Amino acid sequence: MSLTRRLRQQGRSARRRGQVLLHTLGPGLIAGAADDDPSGIATYSQAGARFGLAMLWTTVLTFPLMVGIQMVSARIGRVSGVGVAANLRAHYPPALAIAIACLLLVANVIDLGADLAAMAAAVQLVAGGSYHLYVVGFAAFSLALQVFVPFPRYAPILKLLTLSLLADAATVFFVQVDWCQVIASSLTPKLAWDPRYIGMLVAVLGTTISPYLFFWQAGQEVEELHASERGQALKHAPETAWQHLRRIKIDTYLGMGFSNLVALFIMLATAAALNAHGVTDIQTSREAAQALRPVAGEWAFLLFTLGIVGTGLLAVPVLAGSAAYAVAEALGWRGSLAVELRAAKGFYGIIAAAMLVGVVLDFNDVDPIRELYWSAVINGVIAVPIMAVMMLLGQRADVMGPFVVTRRLRVLGCWRPA
């Protein structure tokens, strides 16, 4: 065989492997990327600016925890054929599912408003113009995407938006970094009995492990199940389990790994560019971008700003969509991004209402730091009971059939240091 022919075959083989991997990645990748939303960027920037490299270890700690709980979420959706809230409603008092869904809705709306504000502020920083106009524009665009774009075309758009996180990660290459010290700080936990350090530690952990991601990944598995002509819940079609559970495992590991790597790079960039130069008081992602400009240069500033907008475009639909999944399932409504507006008016109504309230919060000039504080408080209140109930659901044979979660996943999914 000639060298040219052999190279062509290798190229075709590489393209096929790439296509298979792209098809494999989906709910887990999107959930992981959405975790690094503009409010998350603000939190990681604060951690890097205030404490330097001292909190890099949290990104290593949270990786297995995120993998555990997100894999359980995905399995519940794919195996049972319905989302987390629908399972809660079916197997526990409906009031529990409704209460959790309502709290999640409140937390998501606050977070959504903060993300819209961060995106609008980032664009205004670069291009000028009206802040409020940008808020409305981003909200309208995100809403139109969810309501009018069919799910099979919508999912690839979300996958594409995950690439925006690379803009934030790339910022680290514009500053001087001691990589040996980075590796040591990442692998060596550092604890300080300082109220500010403990508060930031809780904020980082709360930002990283967010309840809305549980509902989103489970809901997306159900969406993909219904999108397939031969799709069946795995407990009714166990012969297809191996390929789907393997896909979920790869998708979740890569998605959570991507999320944590970007979080580490954001902390590292702000530690090297800001903390090392005496800039330690960063409150928002916009302030982080502004502070980077004179220290790391124009390109770092532009990349960081682009990352804020790109991750916001990804996270806003995820926040609104996960709240809609939870509330619609808890109330027994039909909820799916794959159906038209007239077939799921309540579901799409929740998405629209969440967007509207988020916009109203920004028009009232509510302090975004206070918004994020209350969002974190609510998420902290509901995260632990949701995870505990999910572990119980994952062990029930009437929910999971022969695919009850393993002991390793139960341990990782139940333990949350916050």
N, C-alpha and C positions, 0 to 999 in steps of 0.2 A: 504494500500500500504506500502510495506516495505521501510525502510529508504534507503537502497541501491538503490532500483528502483527509489525512488523519487530523490535521488542525481544524478542518471544517466540522468533522464529526465531534471533536472535543467541544467546539463552540456550540453546536446544537445541543449536546448533552448538558453543558453548563446552563444554557437558556432554559431547557426543560426543568432542571433542578431549581432554577430561580423561579419559574412559574409555579412549580409545586409548593415552594416555600411561601410565595406570595399568597397562594390560595389557602395555605395552612394558617397564615396569620390573619387574625380578625378581631373578635371580641376582646381577647386578652391584650393584644397590642394597643387597641384603641383605649381600653380601660387604663392601661399603664400610662399611655401618653397623656390622657385627660387628667391624670393625677397631678401632672406638672402644669397646672393651669396658671394664669397670671397671679392669682392669690398665693398659689404654692411657690411661684417664682419669688414673690415678695418675701415669703417666710424664709426660704432658703437663702435669699440675698441678705436678710437681716442676720441669719445665723453666721454666714461667712464674714460679714462686715463687723459684727460685734465680737465674735469669738475666734476669728481666724480659722485655723484648721481643726480646732478642738471638737467640732461636731461632725466631721467627715465619717466617723465610725457609725453614726446612726444609719447611714445609707446601706452599710453592710449588714447591720443588725436587722433592719426592716425587710430586706429582700426575701428571706425564707418565710417570714410571717405573711407578707403580701402574697407570695406564691401559694401558701397553704389556704388562706381564706378565699382567694380568688378562684382557686381550682375547685374548692368545694362549691362556690357559687355557680361556676360554669357547669359542674356535674349535676347539680340540682336541676338546672334548666334543661340540659340535654337529656338526662335520664328520666325525669318526671314529665317533661313536655310542657311545663308551666313555670312561671317565674317564682321568685322567693315569696313575694306578698301573697300570691295565689295559693301557695302551699301553706303559708301561715293561716290564711282564712279557712282553708279546708281542714286543717288538723288541729287548730287551736281556736279559742274564742275569737270570733270576728272582730270584736272590739280591740283586741291586741294588734291585729294587722292594721286596722284603721288608725289607731293611735300612733303606731310606728310610722305609717305612711304620711300622716299629717305632720309629724315632727320632721321627717325627712324633707317634705315639701318646703317647710319654713326654712330649714337650714340651706337647702339648695337654692331657694329664691334669693336669700341674702348673699350667698356665694356668687350666684349668677350676676346680681347687681354689682358686686365688687369686681367681677371679671369684665363686665361691660365697661365699667368706669376705667379700669386699667388699660383696656384696649383703646378706648377713646382718648385717654390722656397720652398714650404712647404715640398715636397718630398725630395728635395736636402738637406734640413735642417736635416731630419731624417736619410736618407739613403746615402747621398752623391751622386756622379755621375754627369752626364752632365745635366745642366739646359735646354739647347736647345733640347736635346734628349727627355726630359720629356715633353716639350712644344709640340713637334711634335707628340709624343705618345698620349697625351691626346686629341689633336685635331683630330688625325686619328681615335681614338677609338670613340669619340663622333660622328664624321661624319659617320663612318661605322654603328653605332647604328641607326642613323636616316635614312640612305639610304637603308640598307639591312634587318633591323628587321621589320616585319609586325607590323602595328599599334596595333592590339589586344594584341600582346606580348610586345610591346614597352611601352604601358601605365603602366602596372604593374611594369616594371623596374623603371620608373620615380617615381611611388608611393613608391617603396622600398627605393629609394635614399633619399626621404624626411626624413627617419630615421637618416640620417647622421647629421641632425641638432641637434639631441639629444646630440651628442658628444660635441658640443659647449655649449649647455645649461648645461650639466653636470659639466662643468668646475667650475661653481659657488659653487659647493659643496666641493671644495678643498680649499676654502678660508673662512675666518671668516666674517660673515655678520650680521649686525644689522637689522633684518627683520622689526621691528617696524619703523625704519627710512626709510627703503625701501618703505614700504606702504605709509608713509607720503609723501615721495618725488615723488612717482608715481601719487599720487592724488592731489598734490599741484604744479601747474605750477610756475616755477621760471624764470623770465625774467631779463636779464642784458643788459644794453646799452653798451656793449663791442663789438667792431667789430669782435673779435675772436669768441665770444659766438654766435653772430648773424650769422656769416659765418657757424659755425658748425651746428646751428639750421636749416639753409637752406639746408645744405648738408644732414642732417638726414632726413628731410622731403622729399627732392628730391630723396634720395635713397629708401625711404619706398614706395612712391607712384610713380611708374615708368610706363611710357606709354607702354613699350613692354608687360607688363602683361595684358593690355586691349586686345591687339590683340591675345595674346596667349590663354587666357581663352575663348574668343569668337570662335577662330579657333578650339580649342579642343572640344567645344560643337558641332560644325559643324561636326568634325571628328566622334564623338560618334553617332551623328544623322545618318550619312551615314553608320556607321558600323553596325547599326541595320537593319535587314531585313524589318521591318515594320516602320522604322524611317521616320517621316514626320515633316516638320516645324510646330510648334505649331499653327501658324495662319491658317494652312490648316487642322489641326487635333486638335481642341480645346478640344475635349473630353479627351485627355491624358494630358492636361495642369497641372492639380493639382499635379500629382505625379512628373512631371519633374520640375516644379517651386519649389516645396517643396524640392526636391533633390538639386537643385541649391542653395537654401537658406541655407540648412544644410552644404553643401560642402563649400560654400563661408565663412560662419561664422567660421567654424572650421579651414579652411585653413588660413584665415587672422588672427584668434586668435593664431594659432600655430606660424605664422610668427612673430607677434608682441611679443609673449611671449619669443621666442628665442632671438629677438633683445634686449628685456629688460634684459635677462640673460647675454648676451654678455656685455652690458654696465655695468651691476652690477658686473660681474666677473672682468673686467678690472679696474673698480672703486675701488673695495675692494683689489685687488691684486697689482695694479700698482699705481693708484693715491694716495692711502693711504700710499704707501711706497716711494712717491716722484718721481715716474716715470710718467711723463706727456707728453713726446714727442714721440708719436707713429705715424708713417707714413703709414705703410702697415700691412696687416694681419700677414706676416712673422715676422715683428718686434714685434707684439703683442705676438706671440707664443714664441719668444726668451725671451722676458721680463718676461713672466709667469713662465718660467722654474726655475729660482733660487728662486722665491718668493712663487709660489703655488706648486712646485714639479714636478717631472718627469711625473706622470700620467696626471696631468692637461695639461702639455705641449703636450703630445701625443694625448690626446683627442681633444684639440683645433686644432692641426695640422690635425688630421683625419677629423675633421669637415670641414676644409678649402677644402680638397681634395673632400670629399663627396658632399658638396654643389656645388663645381665647376662642378663636373660631372653631376649634375642636371641642373645647371644654363646655362652652355654653350649650350646644345641642345635647351633650351628654348629661349635663346637670338638669336641663328641662326634661329630657327624655326619661331619665331614671326616675325622676319624681312622678312623671305621668305613668310609667309602668307600675310603680308602687301604689299610687292612689287608685288607678283604674282596677288593678288586680284585687286590692283590698275591698273595693266596693262591688266587685263582681262584674265590672264593665268590660267590654271588649277593648283591648289595648294593643295596638300593633302599628309600627311604622310602615308595614307592608300593605295596609288597606287604605282605601280612599277616605277622604275627610267625612263624607256622608255616612260611612259605615262605622266610624268610631268618633263621633262628635265629642263625647265626654273626654276621651283620651287626648284628642288634639286641643280641646278646650283647656285642659290643664296646662299643656305646653304653652298655649297663647297667654293664659293668665299668669304663668310664671314669668314669661318674658315681659309682660306689661308691668307687673309689680316691680321687677328688677329695674326697668326703665324709670318708674316713678321714684324709686329710692334714689336714683342718680339725679333726677331733676330736683329733688328736695335737698340736695347737697348733704346727704347723710355721710358722716365720717366713715370712710372705707375701713379704717383700722377697727372702729367699733363694730362695723358690720361683720368683719372677719372674726372678731372676738366672740360675738354671739353665735355665729355659725359654728365656730370651733366648740363652744360650750354645748350646743345642741347635739352636734355630732358625737362629742364625748359621752353625752348622756345615753344616746341610743346605740352607739357602736357595740358596746359590750353585750347588752341583752340580745341584739340582733345576731351577733356572732354565736352566742350561746344557743339560741334557738336554731340557727342554721346547722350547728353541729348535731343537735338533736334530730333535726330533719334528715341530715345525712346518714344517721344511724338507723332510721326507720325503714324496715323492709317494705312497708306499704307505700312509701314514697320512692325509694331507690331500687326496689326489687333486689336482684342479686348484686347490685353495685353500691352497697353501703360504703361509706368512706373508710379509708384505712386508719389505723391507729396513728400513724405518722402525721397524716393530714389533720386528724382531730387535735393532736397536741399543738401543731403549728397554728391552726385556725383558732384555737381557744386562748392562746397566750398572747396578750397584748400589753406591752409595758407602758401604759398611759392611764 
